[in-house]
Amino acid sequence: MGQCMPKCLKPSISLESIITVVEDRATQTIVSSIISPRTLSFTRPWQVRIVQNFELLWLDSNIDELDPDFKYSLAQLRRIVNSIHTFTNPDSCVNFLNEIKNEKAFLLISGRFCQSVIPVIHDAAQLDSIYIFCENKSKYEQWALDWTKIKGVFTQIETICDALKQDTQQCNYDSVSISVTSKNVDRLEPSFMYTQLLKEILLDMEYDDTAKTELVEFCREQFHDNPHELQIIDEFQRDYHVHTPIWWYTCECFTYQLLNRALRIQDVEIIIKMGFFLRDVHRHLKELHSEIDPSIFITVYRGKSMPIADFDEIKNRKDGLLAFNTFLSTSLNEEVSLQFAKKSLKKAGTIGVLFQITVDPSVPSTPFAPIRAVSAIPSEDEILFSMHTVFR
């Protein structure tokens, strides 16, 4: 499809040739495992699930759930993070943090506990950022400088929310996963073939209004304590066709967060629930892609932080296929993308990577298009690729 650098990667094979390999091997077996009565049965007991790439832990011995100030603070935080866990006991908080596997954790901690707890948990890979919330800011500011994950010492919930919003946006940006697989299409990894076939099945399925209703009901359950997000869910049900699918995807709300997390961890149940939306975004990109001049190559950029081990894997398999497993947001502005990569420089064990991607629009493959005219954030010079874009 194009060239993707940190190191020059040559144009990829077309998506069609990958799917052909899948179908020649074990189509029926894989299809039955993706679309089975058990997979499509959503009658399991009601259960709240993690629907974002992150959770917030709040540790403070003075937490009182009946206190008006606490309720106000919780409501402000929940506009950013849906899954919030409160603790008055440090051991309970640390134990909970240690159990987090698939998400990043953000910690809001009182001054009373910060100097005893932070040294114990600071290097946990799943812990992204720490915010000290106290009345005496000067007491902890100098000490906090020794810990890179501490984003500041705060006395007001509003300033915490400002910092938290920026950090969770960066977390979402960095959470886009990358698969590296063999350059030989006869030796593709099963998980790689699985996701390609799942994509093709969902894009070919027909959906009616029931699909949207079921998704809305599911989302209301997951965001039942989040009035801000519930309002957006109501708008989504009522006015879905007022906006474009890409507008809904770029809107900073449940649509983007739920879909990208599901694609990242391959949560097949949620991917299927969002199948109609995934298909609509893909088709909208195809329409916009048809308007691009096929004779002009396009160069875009993507800045990202990643674990050093993951970057080493890409370098060691530089002749293989490189797949971004979700919808891929890129920019025509190299400097903007570089700033995203630079934000990782203070994170231990990670490296900032700037991907330079040169694309030939005439190659029939995964659609991409500039989306400024249809985006919920039109100020960004964004080029959006459909899910599971593959490069060499």
N, C-alpha and C positions, 0 to 999 in steps of 0.2 A: 504494500500500500504506500509505503514511503520510507524515508530514512529517519531513524531515531538515534540521536546521539546523546549519551555522553561520549561514546566512540561511534564512528560512522557505521551505521547498520543499513544494509542494502534493502531495496524494495522487497516487501514480503510476498509470499505466495497469496493467491486470492483465497477468500473465505470459502469459495465453492470447492476448491481442491481439498481443503481440510474436511469439509462435510462429507465429501465423497469417500474419503478414507474411513470415516466413522461408519457410514452406511454400509460399506463393504464388509465391515467386521462384525459388529454385534448390535446392529440397530435395534432389533426387537428386544433384546435383553435390556439395553440401556433405556429405551423408551418405557418399558414396563416398570423400571425402577423409578423413573421420573414421574410418570403419569399413571399412578395406580389407584385403586379405590382407597387404599389406606392413606396415600398421600393427599388425595382430594377430600378426605373426610375431615371436616373441621368441627366436629361435634364434641371434641374433647372438652373437659371442664374449663370454665372461664379461668384465664390465667394472664396476669400482667407480665409482659416480657420486656427485655431491653430492646429499645427501638432506635437508639442512637449509638454512636461509636464511643460513648463515654458515659461515666457516672460521676456524681458528686457525693463526696463524703463530708459530713459536717460534724466536727468533734468539739463539744463545749459542755462543761459540767453544768452550766446554767440554762440549758435548753428547757423551755417550758412551752409545750405545744398549745397552751391556752393563752399565752401572752400575746397581746396585739402586735407588739414589735416583732416577735418571732414570726407570726403569721404574715406580716407584711414582707419581711425579709425572704421568707420561704416562697411567697408568690412572685417576688422579683427574680429570684434565682431560677424558679421553674419556667420562666419565660425563655430561659436559655438551656437548662438541663432538665429533662423530664424525670430521670431516675435520681432521686435525692435520698440519701440514707443518713439519719441523724444518730449521734452517739453521745452519751455522757461519760462513757467508760473507755479509756484509751485502749485496753486490751481487746475489747470487742471491735473497735475500729480497725486496729492492726490486723486482727484475724480476718475480718471481712475483706480488707484490702488484699490480703494474701490469697484469697479465693478467686479474685477477679482474673479471668483468663483471656477473654476475647475483646475487652474494652480497655480504654484508658481511664484512669481515675484522676479526678481533681479533688484536692483536699482543702477544705476551709477549716481552720483550726484556731482555737482561742490562744491568747498569749500564755495562759496558765500552763497549757500542755505543750507548747511548741518546742521548748528546749529539751524536753525529755523524749518526745515522740519522733520528731523530725530526724534526728540522727539514726534512729532505728530503721526508718522506712525510706529514707531519701533515695537510696540506690535501687529501689524496686523498679523493675522495667515497666510495670503497668502504671506506675505513678507518673503523671505528666507534669502537674503544676501544683504549687502550694500557695495558699493565701492566708496570712496571719490576720485575724480579726480581733482587735483589742481596743481598749480606751486610751492606753498610753503608748502612742506610736514610737516615741523616741527611745523607749526602753528596749525595743527589739530591733530597731533598724540596723544598727551596726553589726549585731550578731547575724542578722539575716543575710548579710552580704557574703558570708562564707558558704552559702548553700545555693547552688545554681538553680534549683527548681522552685525556690521561693520567688514569687513574682511581685511581692511587696508586702508592706505592713499597712493595714487599712483600718480606719475608724468608722467608715460609712459603707452601708451595703451597696449604695449606688455606684461607688467607685470600684468595689469588688466586681459588680456585675459588668462594668465596662471592660475590666481586664479579662474577666472570665469569657465574655463574648468573643473577644479577639483570640483568646487561646483555644477555645473550642472550634472556631472557624479554621484556625491553623491545623488543629487535630483532624478535622474532616478533610482538609486539603491533603494532609499527609497519609490519610488512611487508605487512599486508593492503592490497592494491592497490584503487584506485578507478578506474572507467571513467566518463567523462562523454561523453554522446552526445546527438544531436539530440532535441528534444521531438517532432519530426514522425516518426511511425512509418513513414512512406513513405521516410524518408531515413536509416534506421539504418545505422551503419557495419558493414561485413562481419564484422569481428572480434567485434562485439557480438552479431550474429545467430549467428555460429558457436558461441560459447560457450553461448548459450541453447539451441541445438539439440543440442549435445553433452550438455548436462545432461539434456534430456528423453529422449534416446536411452538414456543410462546408467540413468536412473530406471525406464525401462520394460523393461529387459533382465531376463531370468531367469538366475539363477546357481545353480551347484551347489557341492559341497564342493571341486571342483577349483579353483575361483577362489580360495578361501582358501589352498589348498596352494601354488598358483603364487605368490601374494603372499608367503607365508611364505618360500619358497625364494629369491625375489628379495631379500627383506629380510635374510636370513641372509648372502647374498653381500655386500650393501652394508655390513653391520655386522660383518663377519667378524673384525675386530680389536677388537671392543667387547663384552667379556664381560657387562657390565651390561645392555646392550640385547639381547644374544642371549638372556638369561634371560627378558626380557619378551616377546620374540618366541616363545619356547617356550611361555610361559603363554598368549599370544594364540592359538596353534594348539590348545592343549589345553583351554583354559577360555573360549573366545570367548563362548559362550552363558551362562556363569556371570554375566557382567556385562552391562549394557545397552550398545548401540552408543554412546550418548552418554557413558557412563562411559569407554569406550575412547577416544573422541575427546578428552575432557577430561583424560585421563591424560597426564602430561608424558612422552611416549615417542614412539616412531617413528611411530605412527598419526597423531597430530596434525601432527608436523613434516613428514612425507613428503607427506601429502595437501595441506596448505596451501601448501607450496612448489610442488607440481605445479600446483595451481589458479592460483597467482600467476603463474607463467611459462608457463602453458598447455602443460605437458609431457604431451601426449596419451597417450603410452605408459604413463606411471605412473598417470595418471587412469583409464585403462581397467583397469589392473591392480588398482586400488583401487575399481573400480566397485561391487562388491557391498557394500563398507563404506560408500561414499558413499550408496548407496541405503538401507542399513539405518539410517544416522543420519537421513536425510531422512524415512523412514517413521516412525521413532520420534518425531521432531519433530511430524509430522502427528498422531500419536496424542495427544501432550501438548497440541497446539494445540486439539484438539477439546474439551478440558476447560476452556478459557478462556471466561469470560463474554463473549459477543460484544457486549454493550451498553456495556462499560466501555472507554474509550480508555486506552491505556498509553503512558507517556512514559519513554523509556530514553535512556542517554547512552553515547557512545563518545569517549574521548580518544585523540588520535593526533598524532604529529609527521609532517610531510610537507615536501618541498621547497617553497620559496616559489613556484616556478614552477607547481607542481601546484595549489597553493591559488589562485593567480591564475586558472588555467584554470577552476576550479570557479566562481569569482566571475564570470568573463566569460561562462559558459554556465549561469547560475543557473536558467534556465527549462527546461533540458534534463533528461535522465534521468541519475540517479546510481546506479551499480551497484557494490556491494562484491563483488569477484570470488571470495571464498572464503566459507566459513561465517563469519558475523559474530557475534562475542561483544560483548554490550552489558551495561550495568549499570543497575539501578534507582537506584543511588546516584550522584548527580551529583558528589560530592566525590571519590569513588574514581576516576571517569573523568577528572576534572580533574587529579588528580595524575599520571596517565599523560601527559596533554598537557603539563604543566609540565616534565616530564623532558627535553623537547626544547629548552628555552630556552637551554641552553649550547652547542647544536650550531649551528655556522655554516651559513647557507644554508637552515635549516629553521625552521618555525613550528609552534607548538602549536595544535591545533584541537580544540575540543570540539563534537561533533555532538549536537544534541538532536533526538531522533526521536520523533514522536508517531504512534502506530499505531492504526488502527481494526481490531480483530480480526474484524469482520464482513465485511471486504472479502476475497473469495476470491483468494488470491495465495500467495506463498511462505510456508510455515509458519514459525512462531516459537513459543517457549514458555519459561517459567521452568524451569530445569533443576536447581535446588538438590537436589531429592530423588533425582536419578539421576546426579549429577555425581561425578567422582572427587575434586573439590575442593568439597565441599558448603558450605563457609563463605562462598563468593562468592555475591552476590546477582545471579546472571547470567541474562540473557535471551538465548537463542541463536536466530539466524535461519539458515535453510537457505542453501545456496550461491547466489550471484548474486542476492541480494535487490536489487530495483530501487525507487528512490524518485524523486519529483520534488522 
